[in-house]
Each structure stands twice: as structure tokens, then as C-alpha cells.
Amino acid sequence: MTVQAKRDQEVRVVVVDDNPDFAQIISELLVMAGYRVETVWDAHEAFDLIDRFSPHCVVLDCVMPGVDGHEFASTLRTRYGGKLMLVAVSGLDVNSSRVSTTLEFVDHYLHKPVEYDRLTQILPEVSVARFNAW
């Protein structure tokens, strides 16, 4: 389901989390809120999806096998600069090194379980005009 965002432009979001249940729930909630969402459970797959889907925002888990949140967010910033809003999520404390090293590359951090209201407060900050380069 695709619902139009402000200014009649859809906002595209990619959810990347190795926990399929969490990823699916967040994705479904975002679709119900009017975002066009793609979901992937692996950071390696996410790179290809992001290239094809051209999202405005990526919601990423800080702790994933293979490519962790720090490496993933760092690579996204290197590839896309400020074209993507990055929202990190984790069940770990913000002071955990796996979280704190990721925070230098992301726009927002949310602790799991993610409060839906907080996520929907952050996402309107995505300005489609900001991402015209896509």
C-alpha cells in the first residue's frame, strides 16, 4: 500500500533489522502511517535495496550480524552523504559501544521496543525536497 505524503510526494523508508518480527511490525505501522516501506533483514541486502528503492529514510538496527550498525551507517553516509535520514534502533543501552559508535552517523536513535508515537514524530522531518538528488 502506498499513501501520499505531504505535498503529494511519497516518502520512502527502508527498515533494516535482523529480527524479522520487529522489522515486519515497524514496517506495517509505517505503511499504515502513509509511508512507502521496504523491509530487509540483512545489511548486505539493504545496500542493493537502497540503490534500487532510493529511500528518504533508513531505520536500522545497531546490532546485526555481519555488518553492524556502525559500519552500515558509516557506509551509507559515505555513499549518500546527507541524502538519507538515518534512524538507529537497538535494545542496548545508548552508552553501549555498539550503539554509541553508530550514533555519530545517524540523525536519531530510538530504544527498542520503539515507541510508535516517537517514530511518527521523527519521520515528518523527512523533507522530500531535501532528497531531490535521488
C-alpha positions as CSV (number, residue, x, y, z in Angstrom):
1,M,0.0,0.0,0.0
2,T,1.3,3.4,-0.9
3,V,-0.2,6.5,0.6
4,Q,0.8,10.0,-0.5
5,A,2.8,12.2,2.0
6,K,2.8,15.9,2.3
7,R,3.0,17.9,-0.9
8,D,1.6,14.8,-2.8
9,Q,5.0,13.1,-2.7
10,E,5.5,9.7,-1.2
11,V,8.2,9.3,1.5
12,R,10.1,6.0,1.1
13,V,11.5,4.2,4.1
14,V,13.7,1.1,4.3
15,V,13.7,-0.9,7.5
16,V,16.8,-3.0,8.2
17,D,16.7,-5.3,11.2
18,D,17.9,-8.9,11.6
19,N,14.8,-9.6,13.7
20,P,12.1,-10.3,11.2
21,D,9.2,-9.8,13.7
22,F,10.4,-6.4,14.7
23,A,11.1,-5.3,11.1
24,Q,7.7,-6.5,10.0
25,I,5.8,-4.8,12.8
26,I,7.6,-1.4,12.3
27,S,7.1,-1.7,8.5
28,E,3.4,-2.4,8.8
29,L,3.0,0.6,11.3
30,L,4.8,2.9,8.9
31,V,2.7,1.8,5.9
32,M,-0.4,2.5,8.0
33,A,1.0,5.9,8.7
34,G,1.3,6.6,5.0
35,Y,4.9,5.8,4.1
36,R,6.1,3.5,1.3
37,V,8.2,0.9,3.0
38,E,10.6,-1.9,2.0
39,T,12.0,-4.3,4.6
40,V,15.2,-6.3,4.6
41,W,16.8,-8.4,7.4
42,D,20.4,-8.1,6.3
43,A,22.7,-5.1,5.8
44,H,24.3,-6.5,2.7
45,E,20.9,-6.9,1.0
46,A,20.0,-3.4,2.2
47,F,22.7,-1.8,0.2
48,D,21.2,-3.2,-3.1
49,L,17.7,-2.3,-2.0
50,I,18.7,1.3,-1.1
51,D,20.3,1.7,-4.5
52,R,17.1,0.5,-6.3
53,F,14.4,2.0,-4.0
54,S,16.0,5.4,-3.3
55,P,14.6,5.9,0.2
56,H,14.4,9.1,2.0
57,C,14.9,7.4,5.4
58,V,16.5,4.2,6.7
59,V,15.6,2.7,10.0
60,L,18.5,0.5,11.0
61,D,19.3,-1.9,13.8
62,C,22.6,-1.1,15.6
63,V,23.3,-4.7,16.3
64,M,23.2,-7.0,13.3
65,P,25.4,-10.0,12.3
66,G,28.0,-9.4,9.6
67,V,27.7,-5.6,9.2
68,D,26.9,-3.9,12.4
69,G,25.1,-0.6,12.7
70,H,28.2,1.5,12.9
71,E,29.7,0.0,9.7
72,F,26.3,0.1,7.9
73,A,25.6,3.8,8.9
74,S,29.1,4.8,8.1
75,T,28.9,3.3,4.7
76,L,25.6,4.9,4.0
77,R,27.0,8.3,4.9
78,T,30.0,7.8,2.7
79,R,27.8,6.7,-0.3
80,Y,24.9,9.1,0.1
81,G,26.0,11.9,2.5
82,G,23.0,13.8,3.9
83,K,20.6,12.4,1.3
84,L,19.2,9.9,3.8
85,M,17.7,10.3,7.2
86,L,19.1,7.6,9.4
87,V,17.2,6.3,12.4
88,A,19.1,3.8,14.5
89,V,17.2,1.4,16.8
90,S,18.5,-1.0,19.4
91,G,17.6,-2.8,22.6
92,L,21.0,-2.0,24.0
93,D,21.7,1.0,26.3
94,V,22.7,4.2,24.4
95,N,26.1,4.0,26.3
96,S,26.9,0.6,24.8
97,S,29.9,0.9,22.4
98,R,27.9,-0.8,19.7
99,V,25.2,1.9,19.9
100,S,27.4,4.9,20.8
101,T,29.7,4.4,17.8
102,T,26.7,4.2,15.5
103,L,25.2,7.5,16.8
104,E,27.9,9.6,15.2
105,F,26.4,8.7,11.8
106,V,22.7,8.8,12.4
107,D,20.1,11.5,12.8
108,H,18.1,9.8,15.5
109,Y,18.2,6.9,18.0
110,L,15.3,5.0,19.4
111,H,15.5,2.4,22.1
112,K,13.6,-0.9,21.5
113,P,10.8,-1.5,22.0
114,V,10.4,1.5,19.8
115,E,7.6,3.8,20.7
116,Y,5.4,4.2,17.7
117,D,4.5,7.8,18.6
118,R,8.1,8.8,18.8
119,L,8.9,7.2,15.4
120,T,6.0,9.0,13.8
121,Q,7.2,12.3,15.3
122,I,10.6,11.9,13.8
123,L,9.6,10.8,10.2
124,P,7.7,14.0,9.3
125,E,11.1,15.7,9.5
126,V,11.9,14.0,6.2
127,S,11.5,16.6,3.6
128,V,11.2,15.1,0.1
129,A,12.7,18.3,-1.2
130,R,15.9,17.6,0.8
131,F,16.4,14.5,-1.2
132,N,15.8,15.7,-4.7
133,A,19.2,14.3,-5.8
134,W,17.6,10.8,-5.9
